[in-house]
Amino acid sequence: MQGSTQGWSRLPAVVALDGDDTLWHNETAFAASHDRFRDLLGRHVDLPAAEVDALLLATERRNLSAYGYGVKGFTLSMVETAIAVTGGRIPAAEIQEILDLGRAMLAHPVELLDGVREAVDRLRAAGLPLWIITKGDLFDQESKIARSGLADLFQHVEIVSEKDPDTYGRLLERNGIPPRDFLMAGNSLRSDVLPVLALGGRAVHVPYALTWAHEVVDEAPTDGFATLDSLRDLPDLLGL
């Protein structure tokens, strides 16, 4: 464990957990599709992988306000990037390949990360109310939560379009939870840690092996939150 837990002498009133890459694997499926997308474009243009990645990321960021987060937005961004990079020459059959990649990602099995079920069971046994707060496409996230086998273990599920201080603030106010009594644990500094700290809440960073470039922060703080190698260690951090 790294970081500071100063002022954490009492248990939080609510423990919230992120979904993708905190409870279950997610980014690995995106990375595999990303690799196949590079190979597909390589049939038409000779561009370095880093340039393809940068073009796709720029398209994804531009489309966030229209499509939001998740597989569907990623798939449409791949299609748009392929059309732009090839000057519109990409055949319809290969557009279909990209759509098939997206469909396969939506159907990908939900695989829990090591230690997740153990952590959730211990937190519940201690009587702590548990929430899921995850962002992305409503249908996709609802499907993953249902298929994870964890749905019945959480008192509250929130699927949001963005994770920022305003979003967290509205959730806490609506449920009558003071920020100082709220703890959020997740794999993203940008989405799970920094917004909660900005409100005066508690945050735990549980890094995943892969991080989408959009979620990377330029200057990561080094204090004010705890960092764990595994969600399995969260109950121990809370003294349970």
N, C-alpha and C positions, 0 to 999 in steps of 0.2 A: 504494500500500500504506500502511495506517495501523496503529498499534499497536506493540507491542514484541515482538521475537523474541530478547530477551536470554536467553542460555543455550542457544541453538539451534545451537551450534557443530558438533554432530555430527548426522548424519542419523538420523531415527527408525527403529526396527526395523520398524514397521508404519505405513502411511498408510491411514486409514479415511475413506471418503466417505459422506455421506448420499445418499439416493436422490431423493425428491420435492423439487423446486425447487432441487436442487444438481446432479444429473446430468440430470434431465429436468423439463420444465414440468409443473406439477401444480395450483398454486393458481388459475391462470387458469380452469381448468375448473370449480373450485368456485365462483369468483366469478360465472361466467356462469350457473350453476345457481341461485346465490343470487339473482341479478337476476330470473330467471324465477319463482322462488318468491315474491318480493315482488309481482310482477305478478299472480300467481295469487291471492294473499291479497287483493289490491286489488279483486278482483271481489266480495268479501264484506264487508270491513271497511275503514274509513277510518282507517288508522294511519300515522304518519310512518315513513319507511323506517328511521330510526335505532331506532325502537321495535321494529319487526319484527326487525331485526338483533339487538337486545339480547335479545329473547325467544328467538330461535333459538339464540344463543350460550349462554344460560343452560341451555337444554334439552340442547345438545350436551355442555356441561360436566357436567351431572347424569348424563348417560348414558355418559360415558367409562368408568366402572367396570364397566358392563354390556356395552357394545358395542365399546369400544376406539376406536382411531383409524381413519379411512378412510371410503370412500364409503358403505359399508353403514350404519355408524353415523350418518353425516350424513343419509342418506336417511330412516332411521327417525325421526331427530330432526325433520326437516322434516314428516313425517307427523304426529308427535305435536304439534308446534307448530301446524300447520294445524287440527287437531281442537280444540285448546285455544282458539285465537284466535277461531274461528268458533262456539264453543259446541257443537261437534258437528254443525254444519249443513253442513259441506263435503260435496258429493256424492261418491259412490264414483268417478265418472268423473274427478274432479279428484285424488282420492287416486291413481288410476292414472297421471295426468300426473306426479305427483311420483315415483312408482316408475319411470316411464319416464325421468325425468331421471337417476335413480341408475343405471339400466341403461346409459344412453348414456355416463355418466362412466366406467363400468367398461370400456366398449369404446373409449374415446377413444384415438386413436393416441399412441404414446410418441414425443415429440419432444425430442431432446437439446438442452441449452442450448449456445450458442456456446462453442467452446473446450474442451468436455468431452472429446471424443475425442482431441484433441491433447494435453491434459494427461495423460490416462490412458496414452496411448502413451509419452509422455516419462517418466513415472514408472516404467512397466514397463521401458523401455529402460535405466533407471538401476539396475534390479535390486531395486527396493523392493517388498516384499510389499504387495499392495493388498487391502483389505477393503471391502465395503459393509455399513454398519450403518444400517438404516432401520426405521421403526416403522409399524405399520398392519396392515391385514387380510392374513393370510398368503397367501391365494389371489391377491388383487389385487396385492400386492407381488411375488410370484413371477412373475405374468404380466407385469408391467411390466419386471422385470429381464430376463426371457427375450426380450421384444419390443424391448428397448433395443439389442440387438446388442452389449452390453458384458459379458454374463455370463461368457464364457470368459476375460476379462481380469483377473478377480478370483480370488484364491486362497481367499477366505473370504467367505461371505454370511451375515449375521445379520439376521433379521426379528424385531423385539422389540415387546412391547406397550407399553413405556415406555422413555424414555431419561433415566435418572437416575444418580447416582453408583453406586448399588447394582448396576444393570444393567451399566454399563461395568466396574465392579470385578469382577463375576463373569466377564465375557467375557475380561478381561485375565488374571485368575488361571487360568482354565481353559486358556488358551493359553500361559501362562508368559511374558507380556509385562509388564515393569515399567511403571507409568504414565509414568515419565519418558522412556521410549522409544516412546511411543505418540502419534500425531498424528491428530486428528479434524478434518475440514473439512466445513462444512455451512452452510446458510442460516439456521439458527435459533440465536439466543443461548441460549434456554431449553433446547434439546435437544442441541445440537451443541457448544456452547462451555462454558457454566457447569458442567455436570456433570463434564466432563473436567478443567477447571481445578481443581475441587474435589478431584480425585484426584491432582493433581500432574502431569497430562499436558499436552500441547501442543494448542492449538486454533487453527483458522483460520476466521474468519467470512466467508462469501461471500454477502452479502445478495441476496435476490430482490426483484423489483419489488413484489410483494404479500406480505403476511404475515398469516396467520390470527390473529385477535385473541387466541386462547388462547396463542399462541407469543410474544406480546409480553411483555417483562419491564418491570416498573415502573421499576427503576433499572438501566440498562445500564452495565456496567463500561467503562472507557475504556482500560484497560491490561491487560497480561498475556497478550494474544493478538494475532494479526495479522488485519487486515481487507483483503480483496482485492476488486477490482471484478469479477473473473472467475476461474473455476477455471483458466483458461488460464495465469494468472500463478503458480500454485502451484509448478511446477518451478523457476521463477526464484527464488522465495522460498527454496527449499531449496538453491539454488546448483547446480542440475543443468544 
